[in-house]
Every structure is written in structure tokens, then in C-alpha cells.
């Protein structure tokens, strides 16, 4: 089982790496970091603040775009092109293994991608500040949270991909990302409402993926440390959410007729 | 091997409607699900296997893709699954491969359930018009599939190379498949179906997209796999291919099984007609009197008459000054069987006549 999961995950990774669009996005992200350097140099006294904000936001957004772009086609494209037939039909591969393998492959791709973008970002930071500070360690926490965002968005894109067309999957996944970015605001709004609206808003605010608590970029840019319990809670939250969404994806995919 | 296959194929039979109930009842109480006089387990068994789809958005209409298919394929057979386009061949294969779920009935492959991973490791499948990850080379693709099929790492490279060599793709093994023609993809498709050395191979239209040389090579490959003792189940609408390589064939039309037969028997049946070939005089009037029609080509005449008219025809041709070259009983072809099973006057069968010619 582990061997098959690894094979599917590696195949997904290899496909993404050979996809020219992926390279373009990385190059573009690096250009953004370069632009951050330029902005940093013309922002007297707040170079680090501008660089951290722009650099980490670029890593996050480009990762999210790649996750949605690739994730929405992970299953639907395989069904449409019928590449899935030779994997599932006459191989001892269970459908859930295919889904989880694809998920791990894309998360792995995004992690490698984020690693290289982060390396570029830290190189830019060193160039600008000449030495690392103690507060820079919190940047790693922010990057870890960005990786957790990738896990969430990948599971969502993959879930939609099991039953919807790539275009609709992209719309659904991106909408949930945008709504999830304002999850904390939704909870605040729910507290201000009464009766049925309060119930609906509270329910929705807990149902949508909470991307807002995974965004600490502004905090670390101002050198405010991230509390340890937030790291633990965010990790547990993302793990639970991703497991639930992946289970839903497997359930949908198990029932599908692959015509 | 041939003798063994001959023995087995006479045991194999399509279970009658009456026998079907008893057969299915046997399944329920967990008794042996196949003929008790069989010593070996059938490679494929389907019991009243059916699939229907509900089509239409507002007012759903039921469309039967496959109607109650009960069929047994023995181990070691080359089994041809024939039918015109839309007959339900691909649906059957997708059901057997677990890609779509049956609406009714059940099936077993190598005695195991359709979702059994142990069984899946022992089967190979070539889908119709295969499409692969085109960013990969055939070697990378086959290595991936061999890994998924559980081929040990130490054997993987050897088996991949051997499979590619077997389909004549060794020289293109390192080229990305996005540059491949349809015929090359078909060859890679066959290679991936045999890379893990399966016992049973399903081929959906394996000759599709191949040139005459390629078709001949695939036929030879099927025969060589057969000689190795593998069971092959392949769907086609090219009857000459089926006639050449199959032990038995089943004919399917509009989702319904119309008949199953042993190819050797079907093509050796005498049709009750005799073909006469002669030169010299046309003897048109004499032949017409016997109910025949004379065809001429390069000063050679030909007609087909009933067996009862043989003596009179010989006398008539000789009497008219003709010189007989041959008098041959006309034997039935697979095409005759196929068309008879499709049903006379059936529009699909008329289309098939054009396809098969």
C-alpha cells in the first residue's frame, strides 16, 4: 500500500514539475520577490516590513494558485483523458489510494515549490538586512502556516475535482478560499446577529475553512511572535479538516461510475 | 495446450435461462459457482450482469447498456467479444474492470470478486483508444505501472524492457509520448497490459489504429501469449482478426448476448451450397435453369448452387462445352455466424456487413 501511495504521489509530483506553467509561476514569484527588494530599498526604515509582507504574500498566493490550478484537474482530468483506466482497472490500486496518493503528491509539490520560493525570500532578506535577527525565526512559522493553507486548499480542490468540471472546481475552491480568509470576520459578524441568522452565520463560519487564522504574515512582519499554542491548534485544525475533506472526496469517488 | 483448450471450450457454455436461476441460487448459499464437472476455475464468469443508465435532464429515460449477460470464459482461452459499435462491449469491459458498477447481477474474475486487489494484480487491461500521461516516456510509464502492480524492484527494469521489446517499442522507449501516433500509443497500451506478466488479459479493440503490419503483429502477439497459457478476452468488430486468433466468440448486439460459439466449429460448418468454377463456355442459360447466376472474371466463370444440383450442374457445364476447374462445398464463415446472430434486416447488421468487407 505504501509503495502504491508513493508511486502515485511521485507520479503527481513529476507531472507537476514537467508542467511548464508551474515553472512560469515560480519564475514569476521570484520576480515578485525581486520587486520587493526594489520597494524595500525605496521604503526608508520599513524595508524589512515591506519585504516580509510582499515576499510571504507572494509565496502564499502563488502556492494557492498552483494548488487550485493543479488540484482541480487531479481527478477530473484523469477521468476525461481516461488515463485513470489503466491505473484503477487492472492494478491492485484501490480508489482511496488513488485519491490520497494524488493529495500527497500535490502537497509534496507545493512544499518543494514553497521551499525554493522561501529560499529566494530569505536570500533577499539577508541581502537587505545583512544579517538574520531573532525575530526572523517567526518567519518560518508563517511559512509553516502557509504550507498548512496549501494542505487545506489542495484537499478542497481535490474534493471538487472528484465530481465537478475543472472550471466549476476552480470557482468553488477559490470562493471557499476567499470566504475562508474572512472566517474570523464572519464569526465576529455572527456575534452581532440574533436568532436564526446568528445560528446560520455561526454554523457557516465554522464550516468554511479558516484561512484567516493561518495568516500571520502581518504579525511576523511587525516582529510580533506567534504563540506556541496557535501553532499546535492550527496544525490539529488543518489535519482534522483535511482528513474530513479527503474522506468526503474518497466517498464521492468510490461511488462514481468512471464512464 | 491446444488439446487442453479444446477440451475446456466444450465444457464452457452459456448457461440457459432456466439454469441461470439455479446458478444464481447456488451463489447465494455459497456453493461452487461454476459447473461442477469443471476441474479448473473459469477465468471469467458473469451472472445476469446488467448495466443501465438514466439519461435526460428533466424526464429521465432508462437506457440499457448491457442486458443480463451470463457468460463463462475458461482459463487458457482466447475469447473474442464481437459486436457492432454501441453493442455494449466496452460497457462489459468497464464493468469487469470495476470502473462502472453493475445495475444488476454479478461477476467473478479468476474466481474472485471484481474489487479484489489480489485478482487485479493478475490481470492486464488495454482500454479502447488508450491515452497515457503524455509527459512520460514509455519506459517511465511502464515502470510506474509495474510498481503499481507490485512487480519487485529488482525485476522491474527487465520486465519493462521485455514488454517494450515485445511490442516493438524499444527504440522509442525514451521519447515523451506526447509525440506519439495513435498506433504507437496502442503498442504502449498493449505493453502496459502485459508488463506485470498477468494470467488474464483484457483487450478492448486491440487492433484499432494499427496499420496492416501492426495488426498482424498484434495477432501474433495474442497467439504467443495464448501459447504461454494466458487467457485473453478481447473485443473487436474486425471479424477476420477474431477468426484468426479466437478459440470461441460471443456476439453481442444492443446490449444483449446473441450467441456464443467455438470458432473452429463455426467455420467448418458446410452451408449446403457448392461453388463451381470453370472456363470455356459461360453456360449462362443452363445455370439459370438450375436457379444460379453466372459471374465472369478473366474468362473464368463462377456460380454457387445448392448441393442437390451438383450433378446436373456438372453435366450442364460440360454439355455447354465448359471445362471445370473446381467444385467446392461452401463453408460458413464467422461473418455468416455473426450476421445471423445480429438478426436479418437489422440496420446494425447491414452496417456491419460493410465494415467486415
Interface residues (C-beta under 8 A of the other chain):
Chain A: X3 X4 X7 X8 X11 X14 X15 X18 X19 X81 X82 X83 X85 X86 X87 X88 X89 X90 X91 X92 X93 X94 X257 X258 X259
Chain B: X94 X97 X98 X99 X100 X101 X115 X117 X118 X120 X121 X123 X124 X125 X127 X129 X130 X131 X132 X133 X135 X136 X144 X145 X147 X148 X149 X150 X189 X192 X193 X198 X202
